[in-house]
């Protein structure tokens, strides 16, 4: 994930006048978030790895792992739905 930092949109609550995000306070759903097709592919690959772990995990743990994998896939799907080409942005 890449941050296209705009202080007024940032969910990381940067200090007034900040010119960069609070690196360790990044939050899901921030309007400054940018993902590439590579990021989406990596999210799906990680989801597949987590599903493999879930297959051998006991009940509740396996369910949490599968839910995490589902969230990663949803994020990748959201990227695919809203992605714009670099040419379209210029």
C-alpha positions, -999 to +999 in steps of 0.1 A: +000+000+000+012+035-008+002+067+009-006+096-014-004+119+016-029+148+019-030+160+055-067+171+054-077+135+043-054+115+066-069+092+092-035+088+109-041+122+126-009+139+116+002+170+135-009+204+121+014+214+093+027+178+088+041+171+054+042+133+058+019+107+074+023+092+108+039+060+095+028+036+122-007+051+125-020+041+091-057+032+091-077+011+068-102+031+047-081+062+045-087+083+014-049+086+009-045+049+004-032+038-031-028+002-042-014-012-074-024-043-092+007-059-077-006-051-042-039-067-050-022-098-064-001-101-032-032-097-010-048-127-028-016-147-025-015-140+012-051-150+015-044-183-001-015-189+024-038-181+053-065-205+039-039-232+039-031-225+076-068-224+084-073-259+069-052-274+097-062-250+125-088-260+152-123-246+149-124-210+162-088-203+151-095-217+116-127-195+114-107-164+123-080-172+098-106-178+070-123-145+079-089-127+077-083-143+042-118-132+031-111-096+042-078-096+022-097-108-009-124-082-004-097-055-003-082-069-035-116-070-052-123-034-042-090-024-058-100-042-090-134-025-090-121+010-085-087+008-102-077+035-127-049+034-152-020+058-148-030+073-181-065+081-168-051+099-138-030+123-159 
